[in-house]
Amino acid sequence: MVKKVSAVMALLLGVVMGANAQLGGQRTFSFLELPSNAKLAALGGVNVSSWSHDVNMVAANPGLLQSEMDNQLSLSYTGYLGDITHSNLMYGFHNEKFGRYTVGLNYINYGNFIRRDANGMELGTFSVNDYTFSLSHARQTEAFTIGATLKMAVSSMAGDKAVGVLADVGGSFKHPEEDFTVGLAFKNIGYQLKPFDGGERQPMPFDAQLGLSYKPEHMPVRLSLTAHRLYQFDIVYLDPNERGALDENGEEIKEEKKLGDKIARHFVAGAEFVFSKNFQLRAGYNHLRRKELRLDTASGGAGLSLGAMLRVRSFELNYGAAFFHPSGGSHYITVSTNTSTFLKRKSS
C-alpha cells in the first residue's frame, strides 16, 4: 500500500511541475481559496498537516480524514466587510461497507445590488452568491491516509450561473509514535462546465500544497509550516506603474524582485498552543497575504491571524481572526458537536 501511495503522489507531483503558470485574476471560482472555518483561518489560511479531530480540516486536505471525525457536525460563519457573509456546513460519518466520508456545503452571500438600465434608471435588485457541494472519502493504511474530495461549484449573479466540477486529492503521513504529520494536497483540479452567459471558460483556482506539523513531546505547542503555490516559483507581482525612489542624480529606481521574498511568499506558518484537550490558542502568519494587501505606509497586521478553541461538554467553539488589510480583519466562528452523544442520550 505504501508503494501505491508513493506512486500516486509522485504522479500528481509530476503533473503539477509540468503545469502552466497561473496568474491571479485569471481564474474562476476564486472563493474556493478562502478559509472556510475558524481553525484554518487562525493558522494563516493554508494548512494541510494539522492532524486533529476537527472535521473542517478535510476541506484543507482530504488526507486528514480520520476516525475521530465520525458523526461530527460543524457549522462555521464569517462576516466580511460590506455585509458579505460566508457559511460552511460539514458532517463526517462512517459506513461499515463503504468506508469513511464527509459531506459539506459552502455558501457565500455578497448581498443585494441595484439593477439599472443604460440610462441609470433603477430596475429593482439582484443577488450575487457562490456555493459548493462536496463529498470526501479517505482510506487509511498504517501511517498513511489518502483521500479525495469531489466538488460542484456554482456562482450565481442576477439569475445567470457559472458551474464547475472540481476535485481535491490529498494524503498524509502520521508518525506512529511522535506527534509529527506530513500532508500533501492538490486543490481544485477541475473544469468549468458552464461559464456565465456570453463568457469564455476560465481555469480553476488550482493549488499544490505541502506541509508538516510537529509537537515536541514536552512542549505545549504544535508548529506547522506549509508551502503553497508549488506549481510556480515566482509569484511576486510588482506594479509597473508604481513610482520608484529617486537616486542622488534624480533618476528613478524601480523596485526589483528579491530571491528571499520570492521564497517567503510560498510559506505559511502556524502555531497551536495545546494547554489541554478543552482549551487551545492559535496563531498564524501568511507572508503572501501581508505583501499583497498591506499599504505602502502601513501594514495594519495584514497577514497575521489569531484564534482559540474552547470545549464545553458536548460542544466545541472555535474562533479565528484573520487580518487582511489595515482597514480591518475578518472574524470566524465555528461550532462543532458529535451527534452520537445525543443519539446515546436519546436511546438511554
Residue pairs with C-beta under 8 A, 6 or more apart in sequence:
1 141
1 142
1 144
2 141
2 142
2 144
5 141
5 144
5 146
5 171
8 146
8 171
9 171
9 184
12 169
12 186
13 184
13 208
16 186
16 208
16 230
16 231
17 231
19 206
19 231
21 231
21 232
22 203
22 206
22 231
22 232
23 237
24 237
26 202
26 203
27 202
27 203
27 204
27 205
27 206
28 155
28 162
28 164
28 192
28 195
28 202
28 203
28 204
28 205
29 130
29 153
29 155
29 162
29 164
29 166
29 188
29 192
29 204
29 205
30 205
31 108
31 130
31 155
32 106
32 132
32 151
32 153
32 166
32 187
32 188
32 205
33 188
33 205
33 207
34 45
34 86
34 108
35 41
35 45
35 46
35 320
35 322
35 332
36 56
36 59
36 76
36 78
36 86
36 88
36 106
37 54
37 56
37 59
37 74
37 76
37 88
37 90
37 318
37 320
37 332
37 334
38 76
38 307
38 318
38 319
38 320
38 332
38 333
38 334
39 50
39 52
39 54
39 56
39 57
39 282
39 307
39 309
39 318
39 320
39 334
40 46
40 47
40 56
40 57
40 59
40 60
40 320
41 78
41 305
41 307
41 320
41 321
41 322
41 330
41 332
42 270
42 282
42 283
42 284
42 305
42 306
42 307
42 308
42 318
42 319
42 320
42 321
42 322
42 332
43 50
43 224
43 268
43 270
43 271
43 272
43 282
43 283
43 284
43 305
43 307
44 226
44 268
44 269
44 270
44 284
44 285
44 286
44 305
45 268
45 284
45 286
45 289
45 305
45 322
46 60
46 209
46 211
46 226
46 228
46 268
46 286
47 57
47 60
47 211
47 213
47 224
47 226
47 268
47 270
47 284
48 60
48 61
48 63
48 64
48 170
48 172
48 183
48 184
48 185
48 209
48 210
48 211
48 226
49 61
49 64
49 172
49 181
49 182
49 183
49 211
49 212
49 213
49 224
49 226
50 57
50 64
50 181
50 213
50 222
50 224
50 270
50 272
51 64
51 66
51 172
51 174
51 181
51 213
52 64
52 68
53 66
53 68
53 69
53 72
54 69
54 74
54 318
54 336
55 69
55 72
55 73
55 74
55 90
55 91
55 92
55 102
55 336
56 74
56 76
56 88
56 90
56 334
56 336
57 64
58 64
58 65
58 69
58 90
58 92
58 102
58 104
58 136
58 138
58 147
58 149
59 88
59 90
59 104
59 106
59 134
59 149
60 185
61 147
61 168
61 170
61 172
61 183
61 184
61 185
61 209
62 136
62 137
62 138
62 147
62 148
62 149
62 168
62 169
62 170
62 185
63 138
63 145
63 146
63 147
63 170
63 171
63 172
63 183
63 184
63 185
64 138
64 145
64 147
64 170
64 172
64 183
65 92
65 100
65 102
65 136
65 137
65 138
65 145
65 147
66 100
66 138
66 140
66 145
67 94
67 100
69 92
69 100
69 102
70 92
70 93
70 94
70 100
70 340
71 92
71 93
71 94
71 338
71 339
71 340
72 90
72 91
72 92
72 336
72 337
72 338
72 339
73 90
73 91
73 336
73 337
73 338
73 339
74 88
74 89
74 90
74 91
74 334
74 335
74 336
74 337
75 87
75 88
75 89
75 334
75 335
75 336
76 86
76 87
76 88
76 89
76 90
76 332
76 333
76 334
76 335
77 85
77 86
77 87
77 88
77 332
77 333
77 334
78 85
78 86
78 87
78 330
78 331
78 332
78 333
79 85
79 86
79 330
79 331
80 86
80 330
81 327
81 328
81 330
82 111
83 111
84 108
84 109
84 110
84 111
85 108
85 109
86 106
86 107
86 108
87 106
87 107
87 108
87 109
88 104
88 105
88 106
88 107
89 104
89 105
89 106
90 102
90 103
90 104
91 102
91 103
91 104
92 100
92 101
92 102
93 100
93 101
93 102
93 103
94 100
94 101
95 101
99 137
99 138
99 139
100 137
100 138
100 139
101 135
101 136
101 137
102 134
102 135
102 136
103 133
103 134
103 135
103 136
104 132
104 133
104 134
104 135
104 136
105 131
105 132
105 133
105 134
106 131
106 132
106 134
107 129
107 130
107 131
107 132
108 129
108 130
108 131
109 127
109 128
109 129
110 127
110 128
110 129
110 130
111 127
111 128
112 125
112 126
112 127
113 125
113 126
113 127
113 128
114 122
114 124
114 125
115 122
115 123
115 124
115 125
115 126
115 158
116 122
116 123
117 123
126 157
126 158
126 159
127 156
127 158
128 156
128 157
128 158
129 155
129 156
130 153
130 154
130 155
130 156
131 153
131 154
131 156
132 151
132 152
132 153
132 154
133 151
133 152
134 149
134 150
134 151
134 152
135 149
135 150
135 151
136 147
136 148
136 149
136 150
136 168
137 147
137 148
138 145
138 146
138 147
138 148
139 145
139 146
139 147
142 176
143 173
143 174
143 175
143 176
144 171
144 172
144 173
145 171
145 172
145 174
146 170
146 171
147 169
147 170
147 171
148 167
148 168
148 169
148 170
149 167
149 168
149 169
149 170
150 165
150 166
150 167
151 165
151 166
151 167
151 168
151 188
151 190
152 163
152 164
152 165
152 166
153 163
153 164
153 165
153 166
153 190
154 161
154 162
154 163
154 164
155 161
155 162
155 196
157 196
160 196
160 197
161 194
161 196
162 192
162 194
162 195
162 196
162 199
163 192
163 193
163 194
164 190
164 191
164 192
164 193
164 204
165 190
165 191
165 193
166 188
166 189
166 190
166 191
166 204
167 188
167 189
167 190
168 185
168 186
168 187
168 188
168 189
169 185
169 186
169 189
170 183
170 184
170 185
170 186
171 183
171 184
171 185
172 181
172 182
172 183
172 184
173 181
173 182
173 183
174 180
174 181
175 181
178 214
178 217
179 213
179 214
179 215
179 217
179 222
180 212
180 213
180 214
180 215
181 212
181 213
181 214
182 210
182 211
182 212
183 209
183 210
183 211
183 212
183 213
184 209
184 210
184 211
185 208
185 209
186 206
186 207
186 208
186 209
187 205
187 206
187 207
187 208
187 209
188 204
188 205
188 206
188 207
189 204
189 206
190 204
191 201
191 204
192 201
192 202
192 203
192 204
195 201
195 202
206 231
207 228
207 229
207 231
208 228
208 229
208 230
208 231
209 226
209 227
209 228
209 230
210 226
210 227
210 230
211 224
211 225
211 226
211 227
212 224
212 225
213 222
213 223
213 224
214 222
214 223
215 221
215 222
215 223
215 272
215 274
220 273
220 274
220 275
221 271
221 272
221 273
221 274
222 271
222 272
222 274
223 269
223 270
223 271
224 269
224 270
224 271
224 272
225 267
225 268
225 269
225 270
226 267
226 268
226 269
226 270
227 266
227 267
228 266
228 267
228 268
228 288
229 235
229 266
229 288
230 266
233 262
234 257
234 262
235 262
235 265
235 266
235 288
236 257
236 261
236 262
236 265
236 291
237 292
238 254
238 255
238 257
242 255
243 252
244 252
244 253
244 254
244 255
245 252
245 253
246 252
246 253
247 253
261 291
264 287
265 287
265 288
265 291
266 288
267 287
268 284
268 285
268 286
268 287
268 288
269 284
269 285
270 282
270 283
270 284
270 285
271 282
271 283
271 284
272 280
272 281
272 282
273 280
273 281
273 282
273 283
274 280
275 281
277 311
278 310
278 311
278 312
279 308
279 309
279 310
279 311
280 308
280 309
281 306
281 307
281 308
281 309
282 305
282 306
282 307
282 308
282 309
282 320
283 304
283 305
283 306
283 307
284 304
284 305
284 306
284 307
284 322
285 303
285 304
285 305
286 303
286 305
287 303
288 303
289 302
289 303
289 324
290 299
290 302
290 303
290 304
291 303
293 302
293 303
293 324
293 325
294 300
294 302
294 303
294 325
294 326
295 326
298 326
299 326
300 323
300 325
300 326
300 327
301 323
301 326
301 329
302 323
302 324
302 325
302 326
303 323
304 323
305 320
305 321
305 322
305 323
306 320
306 321
307 318
307 319
307 320
307 321
307 332
308 318
308 319
309 316
309 317
309 318
309 319
310 316
310 317
311 317
314 337
314 338
314 341
314 342
315 335
315 336
315 337
316 335
316 336
316 337
317 333
317 334
317 335
318 332
318 333
318 334
318 335
318 336
319 331
319 332
319 333
319 334
320 331
320 332
320 334
321 329
321 330
321 331
321 332
322 329
322 330
322 332
323 329
324 330
